[in-house]
C-alpha cells in the first residue's frame, strides 16, 4: 500500500477530533445525502436534470429528446420526484416537469462548473 498519502507519525490532536465529532452530521442526514448522490449518479437522470435545467418539458418531449420510451422516462422522473429534484404539473392530458427549485439548479450548475474547472 502506498504510504505517501498517510502520516508518518501518529499525533492526534484530541481537541480538534472532539470538536469534529460534536459537529458530525446525524446518521439520518448522512444516509439521505448518500441516497441523493446515488440518485444523481445515473447518467439518464443527469441528462434529464440537464434538459430540465433549461426549460420545463412534457414527458413526451423528454422521451423524444433522449430517444427513450415514455415509460422508461416516467420511471426515472418518479425517482427524481421522490427525492424532490423535479416537480410536475398537469395541463390537460399532458404532464410537464421542471426542476423542483433553485437549489437543484445550483447543485447541477456547481457540479458542471467543478468539472469544467479541472
C-alpha positions as CSV (number, residue, x, y, z in Angstrom):
1,X,0.0,0.0,0.0
2,X,1.3,3.5,-0.9
3,X,2.5,5.4,2.1
4,X,2.7,8.9,0.7
5,X,-1.0,9.6,1.5
6,X,-0.6,8.7,5.2
7,X,1.0,10.5,8.1
8,X,4.4,9.2,9.0
9,X,3.8,9.7,12.7
10,X,0.7,9.3,14.9
11,X,0.0,12.6,16.5
12,X,-3.8,13.0,17.1
13,X,-5.0,16.5,18.1
14,X,-7.6,15.3,20.5
15,X,-9.3,18.8,20.8
16,X,-9.7,19.0,17.1
17,X,-11.1,15.4,16.9
18,X,-13.6,16.1,19.7
19,X,-14.8,19.3,18.0
20,X,-15.3,17.4,14.7
21,X,-17.2,14.6,16.5
22,X,-19.5,17.1,18.2
23,X,-20.3,18.6,14.8
24,X,-20.8,15.4,12.7
25,X,-24.0,15.2,10.7
26,X,-26.7,12.9,12.2
27,X,-26.8,9.4,10.6
28,X,-30.2,10.1,9.0
29,X,-28.8,13.2,7.2
30,X,-25.7,11.3,6.1
31,X,-27.8,8.4,4.7
32,X,-30.2,10.9,3.0
33,X,-27.3,12.7,1.4
34,X,-25.7,9.5,0.2
35,X,-29.0,8.4,-1.3
36,X,-29.4,11.8,-3.1
37,X,-25.9,11.4,-4.6
38,X,-26.8,7.9,-5.6
39,X,-29.9,9.1,-7.4
40,X,-27.8,11.7,-9.2
41,X,-25.2,9.0,-10.1
42,X,-27.3,7.7,-13.0
43,X,-26.4,9.1,-16.5
44,X,-30.0,9.1,-17.7
45,X,-31.2,11.1,-14.6
46,X,-28.3,13.5,-15.1
47,X,-29.4,14.0,-18.7
48,X,-33.0,14.7,-17.5
49,X,-31.7,17.2,-15.0
50,X,-29.6,18.8,-17.7
51,X,-32.5,19.3,-20.1
52,X,-34.9,20.4,-17.3
53,X,-32.3,23.0,-16.2
54,X,-33.0,24.8,-19.5
55,X,-36.8,24.6,-19.6
56,X,-40.0,22.9,-18.4
57,X,-40.8,19.9,-20.6
58,X,-43.6,17.3,-21.0
59,X,-42.8,13.7,-20.6
60,X,-43.2,13.1,-24.4
61,X,-40.6,15.7,-25.2
62,X,-38.1,14.4,-22.7
63,X,-38.6,10.9,-24.0
64,X,-38.1,12.0,-27.6
65,X,-35.1,14.2,-26.8
66,X,-33.4,11.2,-25.0
67,X,-34.6,8.6,-27.6
68,X,-36.2,6.6,-24.8
69,X,-39.7,5.3,-24.1
70,X,-42.1,7.3,-22.1
71,X,-42.4,4.6,-19.6
72,X,-38.6,4.5,-19.1
73,X,-38.5,8.3,-18.7
74,X,-41.5,8.2,-16.3
75,X,-39.7,5.7,-14.1
76,X,-36.7,7.9,-13.9
77,X,-38.8,11.0,-13.3
78,X,-40.6,9.2,-10.4
79,X,-37.2,8.6,-8.7
80,X,-36.2,12.2,-9.2
81,X,-39.6,13.4,-7.9
82,X,-39.3,11.1,-4.8
83,X,-36.1,13.0,-3.9
84,X,-37.7,16.4,-4.7
85,X,-35.3,17.0,-7.5
86,X,-38.1,17.6,-10.0
87,X,-41.7,18.6,-9.8
88,X,-44.6,18.2,-12.2
89,X,-47.8,19.8,-13.2
90,X,-50.7,18.5,-15.3
91,X,-52.1,20.5,-18.1
92,X,-55.0,18.7,-19.8
93,X,-53.7,15.3,-20.7
94,X,-50.0,16.3,-20.6
95,X,-47.6,16.2,-17.6
96,X,-44.9,18.9,-17.5
97,X,-41.7,18.5,-15.5
98,X,-39.3,21.1,-14.2
99,X,-36.5,21.3,-11.6
100,X,-38.0,21.4,-8.1
101,X,-36.3,24.6,-7.0
102,X,-33.3,26.9,-7.4
103,X,-31.2,24.6,-5.1
104,X,-31.4,21.8,-7.7
105,X,-30.4,24.1,-10.5
106,X,-27.5,25.4,-8.3
107,X,-26.4,21.9,-7.4
108,X,-26.3,21.0,-11.1
109,X,-24.6,24.2,-12.2
110,X,-21.9,23.9,-9.5
111,X,-21.2,20.3,-10.5
112,X,-20.7,21.4,-14.1
113,X,-18.6,24.3,-13.0
114,X,-16.4,21.9,-10.9
115,X,-15.9,19.6,-13.9
116,X,-15.1,22.4,-16.3
117,X,-12.7,23.9,-13.7
118,X,-10.4,20.9,-13.7
